[in-house]
Amino acid sequence: MFVLQSEPRWTWPVVVKHPGADGALAEHRFSAVWRLVPKEDRERLGLTEDGTDQLLRQSIVQVNDVVDENKQPIPHSAELLGALIRNPWVRRGLIDAYANALAGMPPAAAVGN
């Protein structure tokens, strides 16, 4: 049975790929709780960098499994989300995760498992 939700939310993996200190490509994962941004809001935001950042801020409800350099959990906050969005590799992973979720790509496929 399909349940029509007024404000759909889901948990989806985010894959971050970036150059490692050893010159190899490093890959890390965390998860985020997302909400569907209404079509009118997506259109209003446009496809500019600022619009994309705003779309991420509106669609991400919570991020999980993010740790600091001492491997201590960082609780979700607006500051954390801003820091993640400002990091170009994480930003790309967030954009891909949202697009993959909307395209119906299974989470296992989205993280390369």
C-alpha positions as CSV (number, residue, x, y, z in Angstrom):
1,M,0.0,0.0,0.0
2,F,1.3,3.5,-0.9
3,V,0.8,6.1,1.8
4,L,0.5,9.6,0.5
5,Q,2.4,11.8,3.0
6,S,1.8,15.5,3.2
7,E,5.6,16.0,4.0
8,P,7.6,13.0,3.0
9,R,10.8,12.3,5.0
10,W,13.4,9.6,4.5
11,T,16.9,8.6,5.6
12,W,19.4,8.3,2.8
13,P,23.1,7.6,2.7
14,V,25.6,10.3,1.6
15,V,28.9,9.3,0.0
16,V,31.8,11.8,0.1
17,K,34.7,11.2,-2.2
18,H,37.8,13.4,-1.9
19,P,41.6,13.2,-2.5
20,G,43.4,11.6,0.4
21,A,46.7,12.6,1.8
22,D,48.3,9.6,0.1
23,G,47.1,10.7,-3.3
24,A,44.4,8.0,-3.5
25,L,40.7,8.8,-3.6
26,A,39.2,8.5,-0.1
27,E,35.5,7.6,0.4
28,H,33.4,8.2,3.5
29,R,29.8,7.8,4.3
30,F,27.2,9.3,6.6
31,S,23.4,9.4,6.5
32,A,20.9,12.3,6.4
33,V,17.2,12.6,7.1
34,W,15.6,14.4,4.2
35,R,12.3,16.0,3.4
36,L,10.8,16.6,0.0
37,V,10.9,20.3,-0.9
38,P,7.7,21.3,-2.8
39,K,8.0,21.8,-6.5
40,E,7.2,25.4,-6.3
41,D,10.0,26.0,-3.8
42,R,12.5,24.0,-5.9
43,E,11.6,26.1,-9.0
44,R,11.9,29.3,-7.0
45,L,15.4,28.4,-5.8
46,G,16.7,27.8,-9.3
47,L,19.8,25.9,-10.2
48,T,22.3,28.4,-9.0
49,E,24.9,27.5,-6.4
50,D,23.0,29.6,-3.8
51,G,19.8,28.0,-4.9
52,T,21.3,24.5,-4.5
53,D,22.6,25.4,-1.1
54,Q,19.2,26.6,0.0
55,L,17.6,23.4,-1.4
56,L,20.0,21.3,0.7
57,R,19.2,23.4,3.8
58,Q,15.5,23.0,3.2
59,S,15.6,19.3,2.4
60,I,18.0,18.0,5.0
61,V,16.3,17.5,8.3
62,Q,19.2,15.9,10.2
63,V,22.6,14.4,9.5
64,N,23.9,11.3,11.3
65,D,27.2,9.5,11.7
66,V,29.4,12.6,11.4
67,V,32.4,12.7,13.7
68,D,35.2,15.2,14.5
69,E,38.9,14.6,14.1
70,N,39.0,12.8,17.4
71,K,36.2,10.4,16.2
72,Q,33.7,12.0,18.6
73,P,30.1,12.3,17.3
74,I,29.0,15.8,16.2
75,P,25.3,16.4,16.9
76,H,23.2,17.8,14.1
77,S,23.0,21.6,14.1
78,A,22.6,24.4,11.6
79,E,26.3,25.1,12.0
80,L,27.2,21.5,11.2
81,L,25.0,21.5,8.1
82,G,26.5,24.8,6.9
83,A,30.0,23.3,7.3
84,L,29.1,20.2,5.4
85,I,27.5,22.3,2.6
86,R,30.6,24.5,2.4
87,N,32.9,21.5,1.8
88,P,32.9,20.9,-1.9
89,W,33.3,17.2,-1.7
90,V,30.6,16.8,0.9
91,R,28.3,19.2,-1.0
92,R,28.6,17.0,-4.1
93,G,27.8,13.9,-2.0
94,L,24.7,15.6,-0.6
95,I,23.5,16.7,-4.0
96,D,24.0,13.2,-5.4
97,A,22.2,11.6,-2.4
98,Y,19.1,13.9,-2.9
99,A,19.1,13.2,-6.7
100,N,19.5,9.5,-6.2
101,A,16.7,9.4,-3.6
102,L,14.4,11.2,-6.0
103,A,15.3,8.9,-8.8
104,G,14.4,5.9,-6.7
105,M,18.0,4.5,-6.6
106,P,18.2,2.0,-3.8
107,P,20.4,3.1,-0.9
108,A,22.7,0.1,-1.4
109,A,23.3,1.1,-5.0
110,A,23.8,4.7,-4.0
111,V,26.7,3.8,-1.7
112,G,28.3,1.3,-4.1
113,N,27.5,-1.9,-2.2
